[in-house]
Amino acid sequence: MHTSRWLMIFYALLLTFGIFTAVPNLLTKNHITQIKQYVPFFPERQVTLGLDLRGGSSLELEIDNQTLERERLQNILESAHSLLRTQKIRPQSIRILKNSLVIIIPDDVQRQQATKALKGLASPIFIKALSSPVEDLSIIQKENKISITLTENAIKYHINNAVNQSIEIIRQRIDKIGVSEPAIQRIGDNRIQVQLPGIQDPEQLRSLVGTTAKISFHLVEPHADIHNPPLGVSILPDYRKDSKQSYPVQDKIALDGSTLINARVSYEHETNQPRISFELNHQGAQELAQISKENIGRAFAIVLDDKVLTAPTIQSVIPNGRGEITGNFTTSEAVTLSALLRAGALPAPLKIVQQHSVGPDLGADAIKRGIYTGILGFTSVILFIVLLYGIWGIIADIALALHTILIFSVLSLLNATLTLPGIAGIILGIGITVDANILINERIREEHRKGIGALAALDRGFKHALSTIIDANITIIIASLLLWYFGTGPVRGFAVTMFFGIIISMFTNILIVRILMEWIIRKWKIKRLHIRSFLHFIPTNTKIRFMKARFIGLALSIAVSGYSVFLFFNPGLNYGLDFKGGIQLEVMTQKADQLTNMRSTLSKLHLGEIALQNIDNQKVIVRIEDNNSEQEAQTRKISRVKTAIQALYPDSFFSQIEMIGPKISDEIAKNAFLAVVFSGIAMSLYILWRFGCFVSISAIATLILDTTKMIGVFGLFQFDFNLTAIAALMTIIGYSVNDKVVVYDRIRENLHLDRTKNLREIIDISVNQVLIRCIFTTATTTLSILPMAIWGEQTLSNFAQPVIIGIIIATSSSIFISAPILMFLSSWWKKKYE
């Protein structure tokens, strides 16, 4: 087969474009700006580094739906009060019960009149553009009651608006403190993810993003009993956490915070203490002047989210609408508060469901280790391929280099974020995608041994390998797509790099390699395509009778799987923070080996179950199991632990802080289970479609055995079982099915080629034919991630170590388990129905 010139030109342009768009990733932004002065069309998009690679903080926030709905009903209650008063209707009672506003009017005539009037409170809303309007209120009259509830569409509408408004307000707040390259995006229906590079202080981030910032001005009730306040007065705490002072504040808002138009940080001349100067609009200035005129000598509280910022005494009339908020603020607190006041209040409270902070040193170390282990893994693979296939291996290595460049090109075009798991996906993808070259070269070797010419061997080798490559790669694609759909955060980055890595490999490792090999054959007029190996000791034509040991293999596999089930219960899996919820801190200290002192100090805080783990004698991981506390309680725990550890070890600092709330951990566990189950089902259905019922059943059975063994591996070695572990498990499942597809494809081919042999002989021949390919693919995949497992950052090593074990399990089951199960099923069918 000869590739057309036009097609080759298209491929060349595509590769040139890919390399061109990947180049900016090697340059700094200043270099790109300088180049664009001379080359205006030079691309400027780069792969964005995730927070785990450059340091910073990330929050996942959730709109408080119940509070939002409650506030909306409160507004309706006030409107209903006013409306009924205008209609001169006196209800027996009007109050909010659960999710409804209930109005009791005993008089039938007045009740009918009220129902008709209250329907005017409903307003049409548009759920989508160009859609028909729907009512936002459901008004039902039953007996002597009128019930008003928000419709389901109205709730969704208000949540959607609240999310959109919150994103814009959060963006304004962040812009006002000057954080560069913030990432703010919507997640699902009612969540927002905020990523801020460079900010490692979780307190500042929570204050900046999670604070509702509803400000109001209230008069303080004089001589009120704090323990028994009069009606219409609430006891509010001081804004400062270390203060125990409380204020008897009138519930009635004297001046609304919406009149505030500016707030900035200033400093007292004598003490240089930070303070916040604010300014009101014209209406607010007039109202403040009137309030101050009528209440000279009374305390006037400035309240932010039900906490008193300050409560100064009015000394004289305030005519210009300007004032100052003083307190023992730090400069950082004053900057954050002024940003909150300028940006305005959030439309609804936001709850922090997940938090992650990474120090810049840890991010830099992660990048360095990721690059070094990646280069080492890549170098190991390309050297191994050259040893296997000589000069033809160099062509495969060229394709591998192009494959890696094109991955960065695609990630740049998508403006994707590269995380540590994403790096793992690229490195692992390099090992897996080499499988295509191994399949092709081994097929070409088989055709060469038949004595046919170079171009014919090349054509047949690619033709026979193509269907196997497609079938095997689709299984990895299925795993990647499901992992992306059910995964969150960095694990999605792994899924993206794996997915595009497989797609790109179909282009580089098949089309480009074929063109290069064909060009060399024609250029040098090669008659016989003999792919020589430098590893002469490897047998090429084995005749091992695998089916003879089928009973031993199956019995051993079932026994190991049974033991793995036992390990699942005892000692059980070492569930990470993703699944258990709670708090995890990474403490860097020179005294990391002195865990006894740290454990004793932390136990005195009575924070619940605390686990300590020493890593490299310089890092201690502190885990606090807490699947019940809400955001504020967890925040207080983090603060107390940091204070206690820094008092014990003054040289210590916190390289990483992570907090996962109970709701998010439950969701992660559920999605992880669904991802594994659906991936198994999807792959089994694909195999059923491509190979038939018996092959599908044997694949499912083998997959169950492989998965249980991997669960046993996690239980035996006590690897962290978290989202990274799920990514590893999904990769192993995909790899396992990939391996088995190669075996099944060869069995199917041989069944068509030779109908004189029985199934047992066909299976033995087929397994021997793919044996070398299975070993080589296992070797290249292992070599690609072995440096990661040994020297990689903790996240990378926790991923790579179980994957290496899983690859060995998957390869052995492809050879010794899947084919015997297929044979047993076929024999059973023949005995029963023939």
C-alpha positions as a printed Julia matrix, in Angstrom:
834×3 Matrix{Float64}:
   0.0     0.0    0.0
   1.37    3.39  -1.0
   0.36    6.5    0.97
  -0.78    9.32  -1.32
   1.34   12.47  -1.55
  -1.57   14.69  -0.5
  -2.17   12.6    2.59
   1.51   12.8    3.5
   1.43   16.59   3.1
  -1.61   16.72   5.39
   0.15   14.6    8.03
   3.27   16.8    7.76
   1.2    19.97   8.24
  -0.59   18.4   11.19
   2.69   17.47  12.87
   4.17   20.91  12.17
   1.13   22.59  13.7
   1.29   20.28  16.74
   4.99   20.97  17.35
   4.45   24.71  16.79
   1.66   24.89  19.39
   3.66   22.84  21.9
   6.77   25.07  21.74
   5.38   27.79  24.12
   5.5    25.26  26.95
   9.32   25.47  26.79
   9.32   29.28  27.07
   8.51   31.83  29.75
   5.72   34.35  29.27
   8.31   37.12  28.81
   9.99   35.17  26.0
   6.63   34.59  24.31
   5.8    38.32  24.52
   9.16   39.2   22.93
   8.71   36.65  20.13
   5.19   37.9   19.34
   6.62   41.33  18.61
   8.38   39.79  15.59
   6.03   36.83  14.93
   2.46   38.05  15.67
   0.91   34.65  14.99
   3.2    32.84  17.46
   0.99   30.81  19.85
   0.84   31.91  23.47
  -1.25   29.21  25.09
   0.59   27.06  27.59
  -0.37   24.1   29.71
  -1.47   25.46  33.08
   0.2    23.83  36.06
  -2.15   22.58  38.78
  -1.85   23.72  42.36
  -0.09   20.49  43.33
   2.74   21.54  40.98
   3.04   25.28  41.68
   1.56   25.76  45.14
  -1.6    27.56  46.17
  -5.01   26.88  47.59
  -8.2    25.36  46.27
 -11.71   25.45  47.68
 -14.85   23.69  46.6
 -17.89   25.63  47.76
 -21.54   24.67  47.82
 -24.55   26.99  47.81
 -26.58   26.55  51.01
 -29.84   25.6   49.28
 -31.89   25.49  52.46
 -30.86   28.99  53.57
 -31.46   30.34  50.06
 -34.95   28.85  50.01
 -35.63   30.07  53.54
 -34.6    33.64  52.71
 -36.81   33.61  49.62
 -39.78   32.47  51.73
 -38.95   35.18  54.28
 -39.15   37.79  51.52
 -42.49   36.35  50.4
 -43.73   36.46  54.01
 -42.92   40.17  54.26
 -44.6    40.86  50.92
 -47.66   38.83  51.96
 -47.87   40.77  55.25
 -47.84   44.05  53.38
 -50.32   42.86  50.76
 -52.84   41.53  53.3
 -52.55   44.74  55.31
 -53.37   46.73  52.17
 -56.39   44.47  51.5
 -57.44   44.91  55.16
 -57.29   41.17  55.73
 -56.23   40.03  59.19
 -54.89   36.47  59.19
 -55.07   34.39  62.35
 -51.42   33.46  61.8
 -48.79   33.72  59.09
 -45.54   31.79  59.45
 -43.01   29.58  57.68
 -43.41   25.86  58.3
 -40.68   23.67  56.78
 -40.63   24.63  53.09
 -43.92   26.5   52.94
 -45.44   29.78  54.02
 -48.69   28.93  55.8
 -51.42   31.59  56.26
 -54.47   30.74  58.39
 -57.61   32.8   57.65
 -60.82   31.38  59.22
 -63.21   33.66  57.28
 -64.15   32.09  53.9
 -64.71   35.37  52.08
 -61.47   36.9   53.28
 -59.6    33.66  52.52
 -60.88   33.67  48.92
 -59.96   37.34  48.61
 -56.51   36.69  50.07
 -55.88   33.76  47.72
 -56.72   35.9   44.72
 -54.48   38.74  45.96
 -51.57   36.47  46.88
 -51.45   35.03  43.36
 -50.13   38.43  42.34
 -46.92   37.62  44.25
 -46.1    34.91  41.72
 -43.98   35.97  38.82
 -43.05   34.12  35.61
 -39.5    32.83  35.29
 -37.58   31.55  32.27
 -35.58   28.42  32.98
 -33.79   28.51  29.61
 -33.42   31.04  26.84
 -36.45   31.14  24.5
 -38.35   28.71  26.77
 -41.92   29.26  27.9
 -42.31   31.07  31.23
 -43.31   29.07  34.32
 -44.69   30.26  37.67
 -42.29   30.45  40.59
 -44.9    29.96  43.33
 -47.45   27.26  44.08
 -50.44   28.7   46.01
 -52.85   26.08  47.4
 -55.95   26.72  49.5
 -57.07   23.87  51.76
 -59.64   24.17  54.54
 -58.8    27.39  56.41
 -55.15   27.51  55.26
 -53.31   29.0   52.31
 -49.95   27.35  51.57
 -47.33   29.08  49.42
 -44.33   27.04  48.28
 -41.56   27.6   45.8
 -41.92   25.37  42.74
 -39.11   22.99  41.83
 -38.35   25.13  38.77
 -38.17   28.24  40.95
 -35.71   26.59  43.34
 -33.48   25.56  40.42
 -33.79   29.05  38.96
 -32.76   30.8   42.17
 -29.89   28.34  42.8
 -28.62   28.89  39.25
 -28.77   32.66  39.68
 -27.09   32.42  43.08
 -24.21   30.37  41.63
 -23.7    32.77  38.72
 -23.83   35.83  41.0
 -21.5    34.18  43.53
 -18.92   33.42  40.81
 -18.93   37.05  39.71
 -18.69   38.4   43.28
 -15.88   35.94  44.14
 -14.04   37.04  41.0
 -14.38   40.7   42.03
 -13.13   39.94  45.54
 -10.09   38.08  44.23
  -9.3    40.81  41.7
  -9.3    43.41  44.48
  -6.47   41.68  46.38
  -4.4    41.2   43.21
  -4.12   37.4   42.88
  -2.8    36.46  39.41
  -4.31   33.68  37.29
  -7.2    32.65  39.54
  -9.36   29.77  38.31
 -13.05   30.0   39.2
 -15.46   27.52  37.66
 -18.85   26.02  38.22
 -19.12   22.35  39.21
 -22.5    20.67  38.82
 -25.7    22.48  39.8
 -24.73   24.23  43.01
 -20.96   24.12  43.49
 -18.08   26.44  42.7
 -14.38   25.58  42.6
 -11.88   28.35  43.35
  -8.16   27.85  42.75
  -5.72   30.58  43.76
  -2.03   30.03  42.99
   0.35   31.55  45.49
  -2.04   31.75  48.45
  -1.1    29.17  51.1
  -3.04   30.68  54.01
  -6.32   28.73  54.25
  -7.73   31.25  56.74
  -7.32   34.14  54.29
  -8.84   32.16  51.44
 -11.84   31.06  53.5
 -12.42   34.61  54.72
 -12.12   36.0   51.22
 -14.25   33.48  49.37
 -16.52   31.75  51.89
 -17.72   34.81  53.8
 -21.23   35.91  52.81
 -20.27   39.55  53.66
 -23.75   40.83  54.45
 -23.04   44.11  56.24
 -25.59   46.16  58.18
 -25.65   48.9   60.82
 -27.6    48.45  64.07
 -28.13   50.4   67.26
 -26.86   48.71  70.41
 -29.52   48.33  73.12
 -28.27   50.11  76.28
 -28.46   48.39  79.68
 -29.73   45.14  78.12
 -29.26   41.86  80.0
 -26.9    39.72  77.9
 -28.34   36.52  79.38
 -31.99   37.55  78.97
 -32.28   40.04  76.11
 -35.6    41.8   75.48
 -37.77   41.07  72.43
 -36.26   42.48  69.23
 -32.69   42.28  70.53
 -30.09   39.62  69.62
 -26.78   38.89  71.32
 -24.07   38.92  68.64
 -20.42   37.88  69.14
 -17.37   39.96  68.34
 -15.82   39.42  64.89
 -12.41   38.65  66.39
 -12.0    34.98  67.23
  -9.93   35.63  70.35
 -12.55   38.0   71.81
 -15.29   36.8   74.15
 -17.23   40.07  74.08
 -20.89   40.08  73.05
 -23.21   42.9   72.07
 -26.99   43.33  72.61
 -27.85   44.49  69.08
 -31.3    45.55  67.89
 -32.71   43.22  65.24
 -34.01   46.2   63.28
 -31.53   47.32  60.62
 -30.89   51.02  61.13
 -28.86   51.34  57.9
 -28.5    48.76  55.13
 -25.03   47.81  53.91
 -26.1    48.14  50.27
 -25.53   51.9   50.64
 -21.78   51.32  51.06
 -19.88   52.35  47.9
 -16.23   52.13  48.93
 -13.95   50.57  51.54
 -10.18   50.76  51.75
  -7.34   50.06  54.17
  -5.84   53.02  55.99
  -3.54   53.35  59.0
  -3.79   55.27  62.27
  -1.15   58.0   62.41
   0.1    57.32  65.93
   0.02   53.51  66.18
   0.22   52.61  62.47
  -2.59   50.13  63.2
  -4.57   49.0   60.1
  -8.19   50.18  59.89
 -10.91   50.24  57.24
 -12.24   53.55  55.96
 -15.65   53.36  54.29
 -17.92   55.69  52.36
 -21.7    55.59  51.82
 -23.73   56.78  48.85
 -25.86   59.95  49.03
 -28.92   58.18  50.44
 -26.85   56.32  53.0
 -25.06   59.5   54.04
 -28.4    61.23  54.67
 -29.73   58.28  56.69
 -26.5    58.05  58.74
 -26.63   61.78  59.47
 -30.21   61.45  60.74
 -29.41   58.36  62.83
 -26.33   59.97  64.38
 -28.29   63.17  65.13
 -31.0    61.26  67.02
 -28.69   58.81  68.87
 -25.73   60.82  70.19
 -24.16   58.95  73.08
 -25.41   55.51  71.94
 -23.29   52.66  70.6
 -23.71   51.98  66.88
 -22.73   48.45  65.75
 -21.35   47.58  62.32
 -22.34   43.94  61.76
 -20.81   41.55  59.21
 -22.47   38.13  58.87
 -23.99   38.29  62.35
 -20.69   39.28  63.96
 -19.89   42.75  65.29
 -16.9    44.33  63.56
 -16.98   47.34  65.86
 -19.5    49.22  68.0
 -18.28   52.8   68.5
 -20.26   55.38  70.47
 -21.79   58.19  68.38
 -20.06   61.35  69.56
 -21.61   63.83  67.12
 -23.55   64.09  63.87
 -21.85   62.3   60.95
 -22.75   64.5   57.98
 -20.58   63.22  55.11
 -21.37   59.46  55.13
 -17.79   58.49  55.94
 -16.53   56.41  58.82
 -13.87   54.03  60.04
 -13.91   50.46  61.27
 -11.22   49.89  63.87
 -10.1    46.78  65.69
  -7.03   44.66  66.26
  -6.84   43.78  62.57
  -3.71   42.55  60.88
  -2.92   44.07  57.49
  -3.99   40.84  55.76
  -7.31   40.81  57.64
  -7.92   44.49  56.83
  -7.19   43.92  53.11
  -9.54   40.92  53.0
 -12.32   42.75  54.88
 -12.12   45.81  52.64
 -12.25   43.56  49.55
 -15.34   41.82  50.94
 -17.09   45.12  51.63
 -16.29   46.58  48.19
 -17.35   43.49  46.23
 -20.65   43.18  48.06
 -22.52   40.33  49.69
 -23.0    36.88  48.26
 -26.6    36.07  47.32
 -26.53   33.0   49.59
 -24.17   31.43  52.13
 -21.44   29.17  50.73
 -20.35   26.04  52.57
 -16.8    24.76  52.13
 -17.01   21.06  51.26
 -13.38   20.54  50.24
 -10.13   22.44  50.76
  -6.59   21.84  49.57
  -3.49   23.99  50.16
   0.0    23.26  48.8
   3.14   25.17  49.7
   5.39   26.52  46.91
   8.35   24.36  48.01
   6.29   21.17  47.77
   4.98   22.23  44.34
   8.5    22.93  43.06
   9.72   19.59  44.41
   6.78   17.81  42.76
   7.62   19.4   39.39
  11.28   18.44  39.71
  10.53   14.85  40.68
   7.82   14.56  38.01
  10.18   15.8   35.28
  13.11   13.64  36.4
  11.09   10.44  36.77
   9.3    11.17  33.49
  12.55   11.66  31.58
  14.04    8.55  33.17
  10.95    6.47  32.34
  10.83    7.79  28.76
  14.56    7.12  28.27
  14.2     3.57  29.63
  11.38    2.82  27.19
  13.13    4.17  24.08
  16.35    2.3   24.91
  14.42   -0.93  25.47
  12.63   -0.51  22.13
  15.96   -0.03  20.34
  17.3    -3.18  22.02
  14.21   -5.07  20.87
  13.97   -3.88  17.26
  17.26   -2.23  16.35
  17.01    0.49  13.7
  13.29   -0.11  13.34
  12.98    0.59  17.05
  14.4     4.08  16.41
  11.4     4.76  14.16
   9.09    3.7   16.99
  11.01    6.03  19.32
  10.56    8.95  16.89
   6.83    8.25  16.9
   6.91    8.12  20.7
   8.62   11.52  20.87
   6.03   12.99  18.47
   3.3    11.39  20.57
   4.55   13.17  23.71
   4.89   16.52  21.91
   1.37   16.26  20.48
  -0.08   15.53  23.94
   1.32   18.85  25.17
   0.03   20.49  22.01
  -3.52   19.27  22.65
  -3.36   20.2   26.33
  -2.18   23.69  25.35
  -5.0    24.13  22.81
  -7.56   22.98  25.39
  -5.99   25.31  27.98
  -5.92   22.23  30.22
  -4.44   22.07  33.69
  -1.6    19.61  34.26
  -1.59   17.93  37.68
   0.58   15.26  39.29
  -1.88   12.5   38.25
  -1.82   14.1   34.78
   1.95   13.62  34.63
   1.37   10.01  35.72
  -1.13    9.64  32.87
   1.39   10.92  30.3
   4.18    8.64  31.57
   1.94    5.59  31.82
   0.46    6.39  28.4
   3.96    6.26  26.91
   4.39    2.72  28.19
   0.94    1.54  27.06
   0.99    3.15  23.61
   4.29    1.42  22.76
   2.14   -1.73  22.74
   0.97   -0.79  19.25
   4.56   -0.8   17.93
   5.27   -4.1   19.65
   2.18   -5.69  18.1
   3.09   -4.37  14.65
   6.77   -5.38  14.77
   5.99   -8.86  16.13
   3.43   -9.32  13.32
   5.96   -8.17  10.72
   8.45  -10.69  12.14
   5.87  -13.47  11.72
   5.25  -12.46   8.1
   9.02  -12.27   7.45
   9.43  -15.85   8.75
   6.92  -16.93   6.1
   9.4   -15.77   3.45
   7.42  -12.89   1.86
   8.9    -9.59   0.62
   9.48   -6.45   2.68
   6.52   -4.35   1.48
   4.14   -7.32   1.67
   5.33   -8.15   5.21
   4.9    -4.51   6.18
   1.4    -4.37   4.72
   0.24   -7.65   6.28
   1.85   -6.85   9.63
  -0.02   -3.56   9.92
  -3.23   -5.06   8.57
  -3.29   -7.96  11.06
  -2.26   -5.77  14.02
  -4.72   -2.94  13.33
  -7.94   -4.58  14.58
  -6.17   -5.82  17.72
  -4.76   -2.34  18.41
  -8.16   -0.7   17.97
  -9.94   -3.23  20.2
  -7.26   -3.0   22.89
  -7.15    0.82  22.86
 -10.93    1.2   23.06
 -10.88   -0.54  26.45
  -8.42    2.08  27.78
 -10.55    4.85  26.25
 -13.65    3.48  28.02
 -11.81    3.48  31.36
 -10.53    7.03  30.78
 -13.95    8.42  29.85
 -15.66    6.88  32.88
 -12.86    8.04  35.18
 -13.27   11.57  33.81
 -17.05   11.44  34.24
 -17.05   10.12  37.81
 -13.73   11.55  38.96
 -12.98   14.95  40.43
 -10.08   17.39  40.47
  -6.6    16.05  39.65
  -7.89   12.56  38.81
  -9.75   14.08  35.89
  -6.38   15.39  34.72
  -5.12   11.8   34.67
  -8.15   10.71  32.63
  -7.68   13.54  30.11
  -3.99   12.8   29.48
  -4.67    9.06  29.18
  -7.56    9.62  26.76
  -5.7    11.96  24.41
  -2.56    9.87  24.76
  -4.39    6.82  23.36
  -6.07    8.82  20.57
  -2.78   10.44  19.5
  -0.97    7.09  19.61
  -3.35    5.8   16.93
  -1.97    8.54  14.68
   1.74    8.48  15.53
   2.29    4.78  16.27
   0.32    3.52  13.28
   0.15    6.11  10.48
   3.47    7.9   11.01
   5.44    4.71  11.75
   4.02    3.04   8.64
   4.93    6.0    6.41
   8.49    6.11   7.78
   9.02    2.35   7.46
   7.59    2.32   3.94
   9.81    5.27   2.95
  12.94    3.5    4.24
  12.06    0.26   2.43
  11.53    2.09  -0.87
  14.51    4.44  -0.4
  17.03    1.69   0.26
  15.17   -0.9   -1.86
  15.01   -3.41   0.97
  13.83   -6.83  -0.28
  13.33   -8.66   3.01
  12.08   -6.88   6.16
  14.14   -8.58   8.86
  13.66   -6.82  12.19
  16.76   -7.76  14.15
  16.97   -7.62  17.94
  19.99   -6.98  20.11
  18.45   -9.31  22.7
  19.27  -12.59  20.96
  18.59  -14.73  24.02
  14.82  -14.1   23.86
  13.02  -17.09  22.27
  10.84  -16.23  19.28
   8.94  -19.43  18.6
   7.89  -21.01  21.91
   5.74  -24.13  22.12
   4.68  -24.14  25.75
   1.61  -26.25  26.53
  -0.21  -23.73  28.73
  -3.5   -25.65  28.81
  -1.77  -28.55  30.5
  -1.4   -26.4   33.63
  -4.87  -24.85  33.42
  -6.18  -26.51  36.61
  -3.16  -25.38  38.63
  -3.4   -21.83  37.27
  -7.13  -21.48  37.98
  -6.9   -23.05  41.44
  -4.0   -20.77  42.39
  -5.82  -17.7   41.02
  -9.04  -18.48  42.94
  -7.04  -19.12  46.12
  -5.21  -15.78  45.85
  -8.49  -13.98  45.13
 -10.06  -15.67  48.17
  -7.17  -14.53  50.35
  -7.57  -11.03  48.89
 -11.2   -10.98  50.02
  -9.99  -11.9   53.51
  -7.48   -9.03  53.38
 -10.31   -6.67  52.43
 -11.87   -7.34  55.84
  -8.7    -7.9   57.86
  -6.7    -5.66  58.06
  -8.96   -3.86  55.57
  -8.2    -1.03  53.18
  -6.25    2.02  54.29
  -8.93    4.51  53.25
  -7.57    7.95  52.49
  -9.06   11.32  53.21
 -11.1    11.26  49.98
 -13.3     8.46  51.3
 -13.23    8.99  55.08
 -13.45   12.77  55.18
 -11.59   14.82  57.75
  -8.33   16.76  57.85
  -4.81   16.0   56.67
  -1.72   18.15  57.26
   1.81   17.58  55.96
   4.3    18.89  58.49
   7.93   19.51  57.49
  10.32   19.42  60.43
  13.84   18.21  61.26
  12.37   16.25  64.17
   9.92   14.19  62.18
  11.14   10.99  63.83
   9.93   12.14  67.27
   6.33   11.04  66.76
   5.77   10.2   70.42
   5.99   13.85  71.5
   3.76   15.0   68.68
   1.18   12.27  69.35
   1.13   13.12  73.05
   0.69   16.85  72.33
  -2.1    16.36  69.82
  -3.97   13.83  71.96
  -4.35   16.5   74.66
  -6.4    18.59  72.2
  -9.2    15.95  72.24
  -9.9    16.29  68.53
 -10.88   12.67  67.95
  -8.9     9.89  66.27
  -5.5    11.16  65.07
  -3.05    9.12  62.97
   0.61   10.1   62.41
   2.88    8.81  59.66
   6.61    9.55  59.35
   7.95    9.93  55.79
  11.67   10.38  54.96
  12.4    11.55  58.55
  11.54   15.1   57.44
   7.82   14.91  56.85
   4.97   13.89  59.12
   1.45   13.34  57.85
  -1.2    14.17  60.45
  -4.64   12.75  59.77
  -7.66   13.68  61.83
 -10.66   11.5   61.16
 -13.71   13.73  61.18
 -16.72   12.81  59.07
 -19.32   14.71  61.08
 -18.06   18.23  61.77
 -19.03   21.12  59.57
 -16.74   23.72  58.04
 -16.21   26.0   61.04
 -15.47   23.12  63.42
 -12.92   21.65  61.01
 -11.33   25.07  60.54
 -10.92   25.45  64.3
  -9.32   22.0   64.49
  -6.78   22.92  61.8
  -5.91   26.11  63.66
  -5.44   24.3   67.0
  -3.26   21.57  65.45
  -1.04   24.12  63.68
  -0.61   26.14  66.87
   0.24   23.04  68.94
   2.77   21.66  66.44
   4.5    25.02  65.9
   4.78   25.45  69.66
   6.35   21.99  69.92
   8.63   22.37  66.86
   9.3    26.06  66.08
  11.18   25.1   62.87
   8.14   23.33  61.41
   6.0    24.53  58.53
   2.98   23.06  56.73
   3.63   22.08  53.13
   0.11   20.84  52.49
  -3.29   21.12  54.18
  -6.37   19.26  53.02
  -9.9    19.22  54.35
 -12.8    17.17  53.0
 -16.28   17.52  54.42
 -18.61   14.58  55.11
 -20.86   15.23  52.12
 -18.07   15.34  49.55
 -16.38   12.2   50.92
 -19.64   10.24  50.6
 -20.03   11.45  47.02
 -16.45   10.52  46.15
 -16.93    6.99  47.54
 -20.18    6.57  45.6
 -18.71    7.88  42.33
 -15.59    5.73  42.72
 -17.71    2.59  43.13
 -19.85    3.53  40.11
 -16.76    4.24  38.0
 -15.29    0.79  38.66
 -18.6    -1.03  38.15
 -19.57    0.82  34.96
 -16.1     0.45  33.46
 -16.29   -3.31  33.96
 -19.77   -3.45  32.44
 -18.86   -1.21  29.48
 -15.74   -3.21  28.63
 -17.62   -6.5   28.95
 -20.34   -5.25  26.59
 -17.72   -4.18  24.08
 -16.04   -7.6   24.22
 -19.48   -9.24  23.91
 -20.1    -7.24  20.73
 -16.67   -7.93  19.24
 -15.98  -11.53  20.33
 -19.21  -13.19  21.44
 -20.78  -14.56  24.61
 -18.16  -17.06  25.79
 -15.29  -14.62  25.44
 -17.29  -11.94  27.27
 -18.08  -14.29  30.18
 -14.46  -15.4   30.47
 -13.34  -11.74  30.37
 -15.78  -10.83  33.16
 -14.66  -13.79  35.29
 -10.98  -12.95  34.79
 -11.64   -9.28  35.47
 -13.34  -10.14  38.77
 -10.34  -12.27  39.76
  -7.89   -9.51  38.77
  -9.87   -6.82  40.63
 -10.14   -8.86  43.83
  -6.39   -9.53  43.71
  -5.73   -5.79  43.39
  -7.99   -5.11  46.38
  -5.88   -7.66  48.23
  -2.71   -5.81  47.17
  -4.07   -2.57  48.63
  -4.98   -4.42  51.82
  -1.67   -6.3   52.12
   0.67   -3.35  51.48
  -1.67   -0.78  53.05
  -1.37    1.6   50.09
  -3.53    4.7   50.52
  -6.94    3.9   49.05
  -8.09    7.25  47.7
  -8.99    8.82  44.36
  -5.47    8.17  43.08
  -5.94    4.51  43.99
  -9.19    4.45  42.0
  -7.31    5.9   39.02
  -4.72    3.13  39.45
  -7.44    0.47  39.73
  -9.23    1.77  36.62
  -5.94    1.79  34.71
  -5.26   -1.81  35.72
  -8.77   -2.85  34.69
  -8.28   -1.19  31.3
  -4.82   -2.7   30.9
  -6.1    -6.13  31.92
  -8.87   -6.08  29.32
  -6.41   -4.66  26.77
  -4.11   -7.63  27.36
  -6.92  -10.15  27.11
  -8.24   -8.62  23.89
  -4.86   -9.36  22.27
  -5.13  -13.02  23.33
  -8.79  -13.34  22.27
  -8.1   -11.68  18.92
  -5.34  -14.17  18.11
  -7.53  -17.12  19.17
 -10.34  -15.86  16.91
  -7.91  -15.43  14.0
  -6.43  -18.91  14.39
  -9.89  -20.49  14.62
 -10.67  -19.08  11.17
  -7.28  -20.04   9.71
  -7.13  -23.66  10.91
 -10.36  -25.56  11.48
  -8.6   -28.94  11.78
  -7.24  -28.35  15.28
  -9.29  -28.49  18.46
  -9.79  -25.49  20.76
  -7.13  -26.63  23.23
  -4.46  -26.71  20.52
  -5.63  -23.38  19.09
  -5.4   -21.72  22.52
  -1.89  -23.09  23.12
  -0.73  -21.87  19.7
  -2.36  -18.45  20.17
  -0.96  -17.84  23.65
   2.53  -18.82  22.46
   2.21  -16.41  19.55
   1.33  -13.43  21.79
   3.57  -14.46  24.7
   6.53  -12.32  23.61
   4.22   -9.37  22.95
   2.7    -9.68  26.47
   6.15   -9.81  28.08
   7.49   -6.88  26.05
   4.44   -4.7   26.71
   4.61   -5.48  30.42
   8.31   -4.58  30.39
   7.84   -1.25  28.57
   4.89   -0.2   30.75
   6.76   -1.15  33.91
   9.92    0.64  32.78
   7.95    3.82  32.08
   6.59    4.1   35.62
   9.27    2.29  37.66
  11.24    5.54  38.32
   7.97    7.13  39.4
   7.36    4.29  41.86
  10.86    4.55  43.35
  11.69    8.28  43.3
   8.4     9.99  42.52
   6.51   12.38  44.79
   4.17   10.6   47.2
   1.08   10.98  45.0
   2.99    9.58  42.01
   4.57    6.69  43.93
   1.23    5.78  45.54
  -0.15    5.5   42.0
   2.8     3.77  40.33
   3.5     1.04  42.89
   0.09   -0.69  42.75
  -0.04   -0.21  38.96
   3.22   -2.15  38.51
   1.88   -5.0   40.63
  -1.44   -4.81  38.76
   0.29   -5.01  35.36
   2.05   -8.23  36.4
  -1.27   -9.66  37.68
  -3.07   -8.67  34.46
  -0.39  -10.17  32.21
  -0.26  -13.46  34.11
  -4.06  -13.79  34.08
  -4.12  -13.14  30.31
  -1.79  -16.07  29.77
  -2.82  -18.55  32.48
  -6.44  -17.69  33.43
  -8.56  -16.1   30.7
  -7.85  -18.69  28.0
  -8.5   -21.71  30.29
 -11.84  -20.21  31.39
 -12.77  -19.8   27.73
 -11.85  -23.43  27.12
 -13.94  -24.65  30.1
 -16.97  -22.69  28.87
 -16.63  -24.1   25.36
 -16.25  -27.67  26.66
 -19.27  -27.27  28.95
 -21.37  -25.98  26.06
 -20.4   -28.89  23.81
 -21.17  -31.49  26.5
 -24.56  -29.98  27.23
 -25.87  -29.23  23.74
 -24.0   -31.45  21.28
